[in-house]
């Protein structure tokens, strides 16, 4: 199950033959090798992309849409194969990985439908004396080459959110997957070419994120960078690309709150907490990572949460009975345990879990967490950890919830819709889920965050605009 790059439409290895191992976090065993691209490889990919973008942009939109539909049909036929690859290399439960492959196809189809109806606008006549005899309207044109940097946690769905709108709007793409999850997306890239996308318009490169990211983002040939990843990586890209002023789209980290008020249905709150945090072993940017619970129900919530999580044992991601698999790597598991230890050192109590075996991290509940601890502010834990923070008033809850440099999504659980709406309006984040976890996404919503959680929005409603340039055309004096 070796991974290959696609450069100029051909499956290739690195120009110097260098490879790394693709490790299955469920077993610790290698499932194949991955090319480690060189600077020469990236330069070749860029050269092909420049040529391919011009050719691909000349393909009429209706034909691009038909090609996307053909791709979706191919991907749907092979959803289990694609999902199995994503499961083996990323540790995502097999059924969840197959479902993600199906969601990927839906996102491609939805962007194709959106592109068919992506209209320009005509300006009202006679709005000011100087243009009273003119007719003005807009058209959309491609940006050029879009670097798509895809994360490990959703290597298929987020591939779709970046690649689909870029291609449909006539751009070429250079796709860089996470080093942890290159295989499934490589299969998908091959299907795009098989479906009819110009092979020079789709380049797929693997290897060191730091090296390839620098080579791509520093290139004046790259017109836009779409990244889902960490805030530090985004800052680095801004610095590296500053002289070229590309468009930048970032979906970054989050330390998202789930605020549980005193009148909440506690059983609902526990279900949402568990379901939202155990999915993908807690490795989701928008899942709830701080559980802010009214003190009147905090003890009941904690007991029911511990009871629910105590029955969960992490298992091999291919196991049909698994509720939760491993995190993406043993190194990631070690970091989660370090963060738990730091929180305990700062005064929290670990009442469940706090241990790991290989890449498997046991669900962990931390009580006695205060707003002054790192876990309540800048420290995002990307794993199945449940820090519980008590509060007495709504004002206090919202202050705690907003007391972080992040602002991706939030959740509010209460029986009072006035309370829910007030909280939703005051939470500093890109989306709020009422009576649900923040682990929520529609392909159509403008997904993204406030503060350090990102730049721009991703979704059918917005990304077609972001992946294109708007040109105004004026017929000067045509009505004179």
N, C-alpha and C positions, 0 to 999 in steps of 0.2 A: 504493500500500500504506500509506495513512495510518492511524494509530492513533486510536481514539476511546475516550472514557471511557464507562462505564455508570453513570448516576445516575438512580435511580428507574425503572430498566428501559429507559431510552432511551439510544441512542448520541448522545453530545454532545461538543462541544468545550469549551474553557475559556470561562467567562462573559465574559471580556474579549477572546476570540479569540486569545490568545497561544499560540504553538507553538514547539517546538524541532525540530531535524532528527534523524531516526533514521539513524545512519551505519552502513554496512556496513564492518566493519574489514578484510575481505578486499580491498576495492577502494578504500575511502576515500570512496565516493559515497553520497549520501543515498538511502534507499529510501522516504522519506515523512516526514510530519510527525507530531508528538506534542503533544497539548494540554498546556499548563502550567497546572495547576489553581490557582484563586485560593482565598482564605479563604472566599469566598462559596460556591464549589463544594463545599468540604469541609463547610461547615455544612449545605448541602442534603443531601449524602450522609449525614451523621450523622442528620439529621431523618428521612430515609427509612428508615435502618437501625433507628431506635428503633421506628417503626411496623411495619416489616417483620419484626423479630425476634419480636414478639408474635404476628403472624399465622403465621409459619413454625413457631414452637414449638408452635402448636396443630395443626399437621399431624401425624397419627399417624406414629410411627417407620416402620412398614412402608411407608407412602406415600413418606416421604423416601428410603428405601432404593430403592424402585422408580424414583424420579426419578433417583437417582444411577446406577442401572443403565442408564436411558435415555441419560443423559449419556455414559456410557462407550461405548455403542454408537455415538453420534454422533461422539465423539472418535476412536474407532478407525477409522471410515470416512474421517475427514479427517486421519489421522496424518501423511501425507506433506505435506499443506498446512501443518499446524501446525509440523512439523519444518523445512520449508523457511523459514518465517518466523523460527524460532529460529536457524537457520543463518545467514541473511542478516544479522540484526541483532546476533547475538552472536559470530559467527565459529566456532561449534562445527561440527565436521564434519557434513555432511548426514546420513550414515548414523547417527551418534551422536545427532543431534537427533531424527531419526525414532524411533529406539529410545527416547529419553527420553519422547517423546509416548506411546509404548506403555506404558512404565513408569508414566507418570502415570495412565493408565486402570487399570492393575493396582492402584496404590495406592488409588485411589478405591474399587474393588471390594473390596479387602481391608478397608478401613475400614468399608464397608457391612456386610460379613460380621461384623466385630468388633462393630459397633453392635447388630446383631440379637442378639448373645449377651453384651451388656454388662449383666451382672446386678448387682442389689444384693445385700446380705447380710442374714441374720437373725442376731441375737446369741444366743449360747447362753443357755438358761433357767437361772435360779437361780445366777448367777455371784457374786452378793453379796446380803446380806440386804435392802438397800433396794430392789432391783428384782426380788425373787424371784417376785412375782405379775404382772410386766409382760412384754409381748412387744415387742421392739424390732426394727426393720428399716430398711433404707436405700433411698432412691430417688435417681436422678440428675436434676438439673435444669440448664437452660442457664445459662451465665455472663451472656450478654447480647450485647454487640457486641464482636467480636474484630477487631483491626487486624492484618492479615497483611502483613508487609513481606518481599517475596520478592527474592532476589539475582539477579544476572545469570548466574551460572555454571550454575545448574540452574533456569531460569525455569519449567519445567513440573513436574518431579518435586517440587520443594520447594513449589510452588503447591499440589500435591495434599496434601502432608504437613500443610499448614496449613489449607487451605480445607475439605478433605473431613471431617476429624473435627469441625471447628467447626460446619459445616452439619448434619451428621448428629446432633449432640447438641442441635440446636435453636437455635443461635446465628445472628445475622446477622454478615456479614463485610464489612469494608472492605479491599479489596486494593490495595496499593501496590507495583507492580513496580519493578525497577531502571530508571533512566532509560535504560540501555543496551539493555534488552530488554523493551519494553512491548508489541510487536505480537502475538507468539504467545500471550501470556497474555490479551490482549484478545479474541482469537478464542475461546479456551477459555471465558472468562466469558460470551460470547454464547451458547455451546453450553449452559452451565448454565441460563441463562434459557430457552432454547429447549426444554430437557428438562423444564422445569416448576418449577424453583426459583423461589420468590416473588421477583419482580424488585426488590422493595424490600429483600430480605434479602441481596442481592449488589450491593455498590457497588464500582466499579473506577475508581480515580483515578490520574492520571499527572502528572509534573512534578518539581519540585525535592524531593529526598529530605529535605533539611534543613528546608524550610518545611513540607511536608506532614507529615513525621514529628513536628515540634513541634506542629502544630495537632491532630493525632490524639492523641498521647500526653498532651497537656495537658488533653484534654477529659474531664470527669467522666462523659461518656456512654460512654466506652470501658472495657470491663470487663477486657480482656486484650490484650496485645501479643505477637505471635509474630514474632520477627526472626531471620533468618539474615543475618549481616553482620559488621562489624568490632567489635572490643572498644570502641573509642572511641564508636561509635554507641550501643552498649548502655549505657555509663556515662551518656551524655547522656539517654537515655530514662529511666533510673532517676531521674536528677535532675529531669527535666521532669515525670514522672508521680508523684512521691513523695507529693504531697498527696492523690492519689486512690486510692493503693494498689491498682492493677490487678494482675492476675496477669501475670507476665512470663516468657516462654519465649525463651531466647537460644541459638542455635547460632552460635558465633563462630569466631575464627581458630584456627590450629594451626601448630606447627612440628614436625611429626610425625617420629619416628625410624624408620628401618629398620635394625635391628641385625643384622649379618651375622657370625656366629661363624666360627671357624677351620675347623670341620668342615663348613661349608655347601657345598651344591652351587652352585658359583660361576655356572654357566650359568643355573640357576634364579634366583639372586639378580639377575643382570643382566636376565633377562626380566621379573621382577617390578618391578625398578627402572624399566626403560624403559616398560613397560606402565602402571605406576602413575603415573608422572610426566608422560608425554607426553599422556595422555588429557586432552582439553579444554585442551591447551597448558599443562598444569600448574596450571590455575586451579580447584583442588579443595581445599576446606578440609582434608579428611582424607588427602590423598595424602602420600606420604613426601617430606619436604623436607630431611632430614638423613640421610646415609648413613654409618652408624657401622660401620666395617669392621675386623675383626681384622687386625693388621699382617701376619700370616702369609699372608693372601690378598689384602691390599689392592692390591698391584701387579697381580696377575692380574685382580682385579675391575675396576680402573681401565682396564687395557688393553682388556678385552673390552667394557666400557661405552663407551669412546671409539670402538671399532670399530663397535659397534651404532648409536650416535648419529650417527657421521660419515656414515652412509648416509641420514640423514633430512634432507629439505629441506622447510621449511614451504611449504604451498601454499594456494591459494584453498579455502575450506572446502566449496565445492560440487564440487570436483574429486573424482571417484570414486577416484582413486589416492592421494589425500592421506593421509598418516599423521598429520600435525599441521597445524592451521590457525594463524591469527593469535591473539594475545591480544585482549581485548575492545575495545581502543582504542589509538591511537598514544600517548596519554598514559600508559597502563598499561605499554606497551613501554618508554617512556623511563624510567619509575620502576624497572623491572627492570634496565635497563642501569646506572642510577645505583647500585643495590644491589650489582650485580656489581662495579662499580668500587670501591665502598667496601670490599668484601671483599678485593679485590686490594691496595688501599692498606694494609689491615691485615696483609698478609703472605701471602695465598693466591696460588696460581698458576692462571691460566686456561689449561687445556690443550686446550680445544675451545670454539668459539663465542665468546660475549661480544659479539656484534654483533646489530644489528637493521636491518630495512628497513621503514619504515612501522610497522604493527602486528605485523609478523612478527619474532619473536625466535628466533635460532638456538639449538638445544639447547646447553647450556653445562655444562662439567665444571670444577669447581674443586678443586684438590688442595692439600695443606698447610694445610687448615683446622684450626683449633684450637678448643677449647671456650671460649676467652676472646673469640673474635670475635663480632660482633653477629649474624652469620648463624647462630651456634650457640645463640643465646638468644632475644632478643625480636624479631629482624628476620625476619619471614615473607616469603619471596619467592613471589609468586603468578604463577609462570611456570616454563618448562622448564629449571630450574637444578638441578644435581646437586653439592652440596658434600660432599666425602668427608673423614671424620674417622677417624683411626686409633685403635686401642686394643689393649691387651695382655691385660687380665683382664676377666672378666665384671663384676666390681664396678665397674671403671672405665667399661665400656660403659654400665651402668645409670646411673651418676652423670652421664655425658654426656647420655644420653637424657632424664633427668629434669631436667636443668639449664636449664629454660626455664619461663617463666610460663604456658605453654600445656600442654594435655593432652587432645587430642582422640582420636587413635587412634595405634597403633604397629604395627610389624611385626617379626617375629623369624624369621630363617632359620638353621636348624641341623638336623643329623641326630639330635641327642640330645634326646629329648622331656623328660627331666628338666631339661636346660638351658632348653628352651623354656618349660616350665611355671614354672620359677623366675623367668625373665625376665618372663613374662606377669603373674605375681602381684606383681612389684615395680615394673613400669612404671606411672607415674602418669598414666593416661589412661582414657578411657571404654570403649575396646575394644582388643583386641590380636589381630592375625592371625598365626597360626603358619604359617611357610613361605609367606608371602605379604606383599605390600605392604599398608600401612594403608589404601590406596585401595580400600575395601570397604564395602558397605552392603547390608543386608537391610532391606526395608520393615518387617519385624516386630521387629527389634532395637530396644532403647531407645537410640537414637543421640544422643550428646552427650558433653560433655567435662568434665574436671576443671579446676580453677584458672580461668584467664581464658578458657578455651575454651567456657564457656557456663553456662547455668542451666536446669535441667530436662532432659527427654529427649523425643525425637521418634520415633514409631513406633507400629505397631498395638498393641503391648503396653502402651503407656503414655498415648498422647495423648488417647484418649477420656476417660480419667479427668481429664486436665489441662484439657480443654475443657468440663468440666461441674462442677457443684457437688454435693456429697453432703449430702443431708438425711436426718436420722434421725427416724423416726416411732415414738412409743411409745404402746402401749395400756396406760395405767397401771391397775394393779389388775385387769386383765381376767381373771386366773386366780384371783383371791381367792375 
